[in-house]
Amino acid sequence: MEDIKKAILDFAETSKKTKFYFNDMEKAVKKVMPDIKAREIKKAATALVNEEKLVFFSTGSTTMYGMKGRGQTEDH
């Protein structure tokens, strides 16, 4: 789980976008750990949200993730 969290945070820190979809995050993690299942990535992402390292953004029709304190209000 810690390895998955680290991969997610690495992606969030280096991503050009401040908000990203789960699918984008999943692809980035699978580049590092190809055998990981989407459910495990989702659990790790939720844990990071609970730890307040990531935040959810709801666009109404979909949910996106973002790194806490990184461009939350700049890109509307």
N, CA, C and O atoms as a MOPAC input file, in Angstrom:
PM7 MOZYME 1SCF
protein

 N      0.82400 1    -1.20300 1     0.00000 1
 C      0.00000 1     0.00000 1     0.00000 1
 C      0.86600 1     1.26500 1     0.00000 1
 O      0.56500 1     2.21600 1    -0.72100 1
 N      1.93100 1     1.28500 1     0.79500 1
 C      2.81100 1     2.46300 1     0.85300 1
 C      3.47200 1     2.72500 1    -0.49500 1
 O      3.65700 1     3.87900 1    -0.88300 1
 N      3.83200 1     1.65400 1    -1.21400 1
 C      4.44100 1     1.81700 1    -2.53800 1
 C      3.45500 1     2.44800 1    -3.50900 1
 O      3.82300 1     3.29600 1    -4.32200 1
 N      2.20300 1     2.02700 1    -3.41400 1
 C      1.16900 1     2.58300 1    -4.29600 1
 C      0.95700 1     4.06100 1    -3.96600 1
 O      0.86100 1     4.89400 1    -4.86700 1
 N      0.88500 1     4.38100 1    -2.68500 1
 C      0.71000 1     5.76900 1    -2.27000 1
 C      1.85000 1     6.63900 1    -2.79200 1
 O      1.63000 1     7.74900 1    -3.27800 1
 N      3.06900 1     6.11900 1    -2.68500 1
 C      4.23700 1     6.87000 1    -3.15400 1
 C      4.14500 1     7.11600 1    -4.65900 1
 O      4.43900 1     8.21500 1    -5.12900 1
 N      3.73800 1     6.09600 1    -5.41500 1
 C      3.59400 1     6.24200 1    -6.86500 1
 C      2.52300 1     7.27900 1    -7.20800 1
 O      2.69300 1     8.06500 1    -8.14000 1
 N      1.43000 1     7.28000 1    -6.46100 1
 C      0.35800 1     8.25600 1    -6.69600 1
 C      0.86200 1     9.67000 1    -6.40100 1
 O      0.62900 1    10.59100 1    -7.18400 1
 N      1.54600 1     9.83600 1    -5.28000 1
 C      2.05700 1    11.16200 1    -4.92100 1
 C      3.11400 1    11.64500 1    -5.91400 1
 O      3.15700 1    12.82900 1    -6.24900 1
 N      3.96200 1    10.73400 1    -6.38200 1
 C      4.95000 1    11.11100 1    -7.40100 1
 C      4.25100 1    11.61600 1    -8.65400 1
 O      4.64800 1    12.62600 1    -9.23600 1
 N      3.19700 1    10.89700 1    -9.06500 1
 C      2.43300 1    11.31800 1   -10.23900 1
 C      1.78200 1    12.68700 1    -9.99400 1
 O      1.83800 1    13.56500 1   -10.85400 1
 N      1.17200 1    12.86100 1    -8.82900 1
 C      0.47300 1    14.11100 1    -8.51500 1
 C      1.43400 1    15.29500 1    -8.48700 1
 O      1.07900 1    16.39700 1    -8.90700 1
 N      2.64300 1    15.07000 1    -7.99500 1
 C      3.62600 1    16.15100 1    -7.90300 1
 C      4.20000 1    16.52200 1    -9.26100 1
 O      4.49300 1    17.69100 1    -9.51200 1
 N      4.36200 1    15.54300 1   -10.13400 1
 C      5.02300 1    15.80400 1   -11.41300 1
 C      4.04700 1    16.03700 1   -12.56100 1
 O      4.46200 1    16.43100 1   -13.65000 1
 N      2.77100 1    15.80100 1   -12.33600 1
 C      1.76600 1    15.98700 1   -13.37900 1
 C      1.70000 1    17.45500 1   -13.78600 1
 O      1.79900 1    18.34800 1   -12.94400 1
 N      1.53100 1    17.69500 1   -15.08100 1
 C      1.39000 1    19.06600 1   -15.55700 1
 C      0.05300 1    19.64400 1   -15.13100 1
 O     -0.08100 1    20.85400 1   -14.95200 1
 N     -0.92700 1    18.78100 1   -14.97200 1
 C     -2.25900 1    19.22000 1   -14.56400 1
 C     -2.35700 1    19.18000 1   -13.04400 1
 O     -1.75100 1    18.32800 1   -12.39400 1
 N     -3.12100 1    20.10200 1   -12.49000 1
 C     -3.29700 1    20.12300 1   -11.03700 1
 C     -4.45100 1    19.23100 1   -10.61000 1
 O     -4.53900 1    18.83000 1    -9.45000 1
 N     -5.34300 1    18.92000 1   -11.56000 1
 C     -6.45700 1    18.00900 1   -11.29400 1
 C     -6.37800 1    16.87800 1   -12.29900 1
 O     -6.05000 1    17.10000 1   -13.46400 1
 N     -6.67400 1    15.68200 1   -11.86200 1
 C     -6.56600 1    14.55000 1   -12.78300 1
 C     -7.61400 1    13.49500 1   -12.46100 1
 O     -8.09300 1    13.38500 1   -11.33200 1
 N     -7.95100 1    12.73100 1   -13.47900 1
 C     -8.92700 1    11.65900 1   -13.33300 1
 C     -8.26800 1    10.42200 1   -12.73400 1
 O     -7.04800 1    10.26500 1   -12.77200 1
 N     -9.09600 1     9.55800 1   -12.18600 1
 C     -8.58500 1     8.29900 1   -11.63400 1
 C     -7.85300 1     7.50100 1   -12.70400 1
 O     -6.80600 1     6.91400 1   -12.43200 1
 N     -8.40000 1     7.47600 1   -13.92800 1
 C     -7.77300 1     6.70500 1   -15.01200 1
 C     -6.34600 1     7.17800 1   -15.29100 1
 O     -5.46100 1     6.36100 1   -15.54600 1
 N     -6.12000 1     8.48800 1   -15.24300 1
 C     -4.77100 1     9.02500 1   -15.45400 1
 C     -3.83000 1     8.55400 1   -14.35400 1
 O     -2.69100 1     8.16000 1   -14.60700 1
 N     -4.33600 1     8.60400 1   -13.13700 1
 C     -3.54200 1     8.16400 1   -11.98400 1
 C     -3.26200 1     6.66400 1   -12.07900 1
 O     -2.15200 1     6.21400 1   -11.79700 1
 N     -4.26900 1     5.90100 1   -12.47500 1
 C     -4.11300 1     4.45100 1   -12.60800 1
 C     -3.03300 1     4.10800 1   -13.64400 1
 O     -2.19500 1     3.23900 1   -13.40300 1
 N     -3.05600 1     4.78800 1   -14.79100 1
 C     -2.04100 1     4.53500 1   -15.82900 1
 C     -0.63700 1     4.82800 1   -15.31700 1
 O      0.29800 1     4.07200 1   -15.58100 1
 N     -0.49600 1     5.92300 1   -14.58500 1
 C      0.81700 1     6.30600 1   -14.05300 1
 C      1.33100 1     5.27700 1   -13.05700 1
 O      2.51300 1     4.93600 1   -13.07100 1
 N      0.45400 1     4.78200 1   -12.19500 1
 C      0.86000 1     3.78400 1   -11.20500 1
 C      1.20300 1     2.47900 1   -11.89500 1
 O      2.16400 1     1.81000 1   -11.51500 1
 N      0.42400 1     2.10700 1   -12.91100 1
 C      0.67200 1     0.83900 1   -13.60800 1
 C      1.97000 1     0.85600 1   -14.41100 1
 O      2.53100 1    -0.20000 1   -14.70400 1
 N      2.45700 1     2.05800 1   -14.77100 1
 C      3.76900 1     2.13800 1   -15.43300 1
 C      4.86600 1     1.68300 1   -14.47200 1
 O      5.83200 1     1.03600 1   -14.87500 1
 N      4.70000 1     2.03100 1   -13.20100 1
 C      5.68100 1     1.68600 1   -12.17400 1
 C      5.45200 1     0.27500 1   -11.64200 1
 O      6.39800 1    -0.47900 1   -11.41000 1
 N      4.17400 1    -0.06900 1   -11.45100 1
 C      3.78800 1    -1.37300 1   -10.89800 1
 C      2.71500 1    -2.00300 1   -11.79100 1
 O      1.52500 1    -1.86000 1   -11.51200 1
 N      3.11200 1    -2.68500 1   -12.84200 1
 C      2.14200 1    -3.19900 1   -13.81900 1
 C      1.14300 1    -4.22700 1   -13.28100 1
 O      0.07400 1    -4.39500 1   -13.86700 1
 N      1.45900 1    -4.91000 1   -12.19900 1
 C      0.57200 1    -5.96600 1   -11.70500 1
 C     -0.47700 1    -5.48100 1   -10.70700 1
 O     -1.28000 1    -6.27500 1   -10.21700 1
 N     -0.47600 1    -4.20600 1   -10.40900 1
 C     -1.41100 1    -3.65500 1    -9.42500 1
 C     -2.82000 1    -3.59800 1   -10.01800 1
 O     -3.00200 1    -3.27100 1   -11.19100 1
 N     -3.80300 1    -3.92100 1    -9.19100 1
 C     -5.20100 1    -3.87700 1    -9.61800 1
 C     -5.78900 1    -2.48400 1    -9.32300 1
 O     -5.37200 1    -1.80200 1    -8.38700 1
 N     -6.75300 1    -2.09100 1   -10.13700 1
 C     -7.37700 1    -0.77000 1    -9.99000 1
 C     -7.96300 1    -0.57900 1    -8.59600 1
 O     -7.91100 1     0.51700 1    -8.03800 1
 N     -8.51600 1    -1.64100 1    -8.04300 1
 C     -9.12600 1    -1.55400 1    -6.70400 1
 C     -8.09100 1    -1.16100 1    -5.64700 1
 O     -8.39200 1    -0.38200 1    -4.74200 1
 N     -6.87800 1    -1.69700 1    -5.76200 1
 C     -5.81600 1    -1.35500 1    -4.80500 1
 C     -5.40100 1     0.10800 1    -4.95300 1
 O     -5.12400 1     0.78800 1    -3.96500 1
 N     -5.36100 1     0.57900 1    -6.19000 1
 C     -5.00700 1     1.98300 1    -6.44300 1
 C     -6.08200 1     2.88600 1    -5.85100 1
 O     -5.77800 1     3.90700 1    -5.23300 1
 N     -7.34400 1     2.50100 1    -6.04600 1
 C     -8.46900 1     3.27500 1    -5.51800 1
 C     -8.39600 1     3.34800 1    -3.98500 1
 O     -8.61700 1     4.40800 1    -3.39900 1
 N     -8.08500 1     2.22000 1    -3.34700 1
 C     -7.96300 1     2.19700 1    -1.88100 1
 C     -6.84200 1     3.12100 1    -1.41600 1
 O     -7.00200 1     3.86000 1    -0.44400 1
 N     -5.70600 1     3.07700 1    -2.11400 1
 C     -4.57400 1     3.92600 1    -1.75100 1
 C     -4.92000 1     5.40100 1    -1.95100 1
 O     -4.56500 1     6.24200 1    -1.12500 1
 N     -5.60900 1     5.71100 1    -3.04100 1
 C     -6.00800 1     7.10000 1    -3.30500 1
 C     -6.96700 1     7.59600 1    -2.22400 1
 O     -6.84700 1     8.72800 1    -1.75500 1
 N     -7.90600 1     6.75700 1    -1.83700 1
 C     -8.84700 1     7.12400 1    -0.78000 1
 C     -8.10800 1     7.33200 1     0.54100 1
 O     -8.42800 1     8.25200 1     1.29400 1
 N     -7.13100 1     6.48600 1     0.82200 1
 C     -6.32500 1     6.64600 1     2.03500 1
 C     -5.58400 1     7.98700 1     2.01100 1
 O     -5.48800 1     8.66200 1     3.03600 1
 N     -5.06600 1     8.36900 1     0.85300 1
 C     -4.35900 1     9.64800 1     0.73000 1
 C     -5.31600 1    10.82400 1     0.93200 1
 O     -4.93900 1    11.84600 1     1.50700 1
 N     -6.55100 1    10.67600 1     0.45900 1
 C     -7.55200 1    11.71700 1     0.69300 1
 C     -7.84000 1    11.81600 1     2.18600 1
 O     -7.93300 1    12.91300 1     2.73700 1
 N     -7.98000 1    10.66200 1     2.83700 1
 C     -8.23300 1    10.64500 1     4.28600 1
 C     -7.06700 1    11.23900 1     5.07400 1
 O     -7.26600 1    11.83700 1     6.13100 1
 N     -5.85200 1    11.07000 1     4.55500 1
 C     -4.65700 1    11.64600 1     5.19900 1
 C     -4.47400 1    13.11100 1     4.81900 1
 O     -3.53900 1    13.76700 1     5.27800 1
 N     -5.36800 1    13.61500 1     3.98100 1
 C     -5.35800 1    14.99800 1     3.50200 1
 C     -4.13200 1    15.34300 1     2.66700 1
 O     -3.66400 1    16.48200 1     2.68400 1
 N     -3.61300 1    14.36000 1     1.93800 1
 C     -2.52300 1    14.61500 1     0.99400 1
 C     -3.08100 1    14.84200 1    -0.40500 1
 O     -2.50200 1    15.57700 1    -1.20500 1
 N     -4.21300 1    14.20200 1    -0.69100 1
 C     -4.95000 1    14.43700 1    -1.93300 1
 C     -6.32500 1    14.97000 1    -1.56900 1
 O     -6.79700 1    14.78800 1    -0.44700 1
 N     -6.96400 1    15.63000 1    -2.53000 1
 C     -8.33300 1    16.10300 1    -2.33500 1
 C     -9.18000 1    15.69600 1    -3.52800 1
 O     -8.66800 1    15.50900 1    -4.63200 1
 N    -10.47900 1    15.56000 1    -3.29700 1
 C    -11.42900 1    15.28000 1    -4.37000 1
 C    -11.92400 1    16.58800 1    -4.96100 1
 O    -12.05800 1    17.58900 1    -4.25700 1
 N    -12.19400 1    16.57100 1    -6.25500 1
 C    -12.88100 1    17.67200 1    -6.92200 1
 C    -14.07300 1    17.06300 1    -7.62700 1
 O    -13.93000 1    16.07900 1    -8.35300 1
 N    -15.23100 1    17.62800 1    -7.42400 1
 C    -16.40000 1    17.13500 1    -8.13200 1
 C    -16.77700 1    18.16200 1    -9.18300 1
 O    -16.95200 1    19.34400 1    -8.88700 1
 N    -16.90100 1    17.69000 1   -10.42000 1
 C    -17.30400 1    18.58700 1   -11.49800 1
 C    -18.80300 1    18.47600 1   -11.73800 1
 O    -19.33300 1    19.08100 1   -12.67100 1
 N    -19.46800 1    17.72500 1   -10.92100 1
 C    -20.89700 1    17.50200 1   -11.09100 1
 C    -21.16600 1    16.15800 1   -11.72100 1
 O    -21.99100 1    15.38400 1   -11.23500 1
 N    -20.46700 1    15.88200 1   -12.80500 1
 C    -20.68300 1    14.61000 1   -13.49500 1
 C    -19.57900 1    13.60800 1   -13.21300 1
 O    -19.76700 1    12.40700 1   -13.40600 1
 N    -18.44100 1    14.08400 1   -12.76400 1
 C    -17.31300 1    13.18600 1   -12.51200 1
 C    -16.50100 1    13.69600 1   -11.33000 1
 O    -16.61800 1    14.85500 1   -10.93100 1
 N    -15.69200 1    12.82700 1   -10.78700 1
 C    -14.82900 1    13.20100 1    -9.66300 1
 C    -13.37900 1    13.17100 1   -10.12100 1
 O    -12.94400 1    12.24300 1   -10.80300 1
 N    -12.65200 1    14.19300 1    -9.73600 1
 C    -11.22900 1    14.26400 1   -10.06100 1
 C    -10.44900 1    14.33400 1    -8.75300 1
 O    -11.00200 1    14.60700 1    -7.68700 1
 N     -9.17100 1    14.08500 1    -8.86500 1
 C     -8.27400 1    14.16400 1    -7.71100 1
 C     -7.31200 1    15.31700 1    -7.92700 1
 O     -7.05900 1    15.72200 1    -9.06200 1
 N     -6.78200 1    15.83800 1    -6.84800 1
 C     -5.76500 1    16.86700 1    -6.92000 1
 C     -4.88900 1    16.78300 1    -5.68900 1
 O     -5.29100 1    16.23600 1    -4.66200 1
 N     -3.70200 1    17.32200 1    -5.79900 1
 C     -2.80200 1    17.32300 1    -4.65300 1
 C     -3.13800 1    18.51500 1    -3.78000 1
 O     -3.26400 1    19.63700 1    -4.27100 1
 N     -3.28100 1    18.27600 1    -2.50100 1
 C     -3.66000 1    19.34100 1    -1.58000 1
 C     -2.64300 1    20.47500 1    -1.63700 1
 O     -1.43800 1    20.25000 1    -1.52900 1
 N     -3.14600 1    21.70100 1    -1.80800 1
 C     -2.28100 1    22.86900 1    -1.84000 1
 C     -1.62900 1    23.13300 1    -3.18200 1
 O     -0.78700 1    24.02500 1    -3.28700 1
 N     -1.99400 1    22.38500 1    -4.20600 1
 C     -1.38000 1    22.58600 1    -5.51700 1
 C     -2.43600 1    23.02400 1    -6.52500 1
 O     -3.13600 1    22.18500 1    -7.09300 1
 N     -2.55700 1    24.33000 1    -6.75100 1
 C     -3.42100 1    24.87100 1    -7.80200 1
 C     -4.88400 1    24.53000 1    -7.68200 1
 O     -5.52000 1    24.23600 1    -8.69400 1
 N     -5.43900 1    24.55600 1    -6.50800 1
 C     -6.82600 1    24.13700 1    -6.35200 1
 C     -7.81400 1    25.10300 1    -6.98600 1
 O     -8.87400 1    24.67400 1    -7.44200 1
 N     -7.50800 1    26.37100 1    -7.02800 1
 C     -8.48600 1    27.32000 1    -7.55800 1
 C     -8.04600 1    27.96500 1    -8.86400 1
 O     -8.80700 1    28.74200 1    -9.44100 1
 N     -6.85200 1    27.67400 1    -9.34600 1
 C     -6.36500 1    28.31700 1   -10.55300 1
 C     -7.06600 1    27.84300 1   -11.82900 1
 O     -7.50000 1    28.66800 1   -12.63300 1
 N     -7.18200 1    26.54300 1   -12.02200 1
 C     -7.78800 1    25.99300 1   -13.24300 1
 C     -9.26200 1    25.73600 1   -13.02700 1
 O     -9.63000 1    24.75600 1   -12.38100 1
 N    -10.09500 1    26.58000 1   -13.54500 1
 C    -11.53700 1    26.33900 1   -13.38100 1
 C    -12.04500 1    25.57500 1   -14.57100 1
 O    -13.23400 1    25.26300 1   -14.64300 1

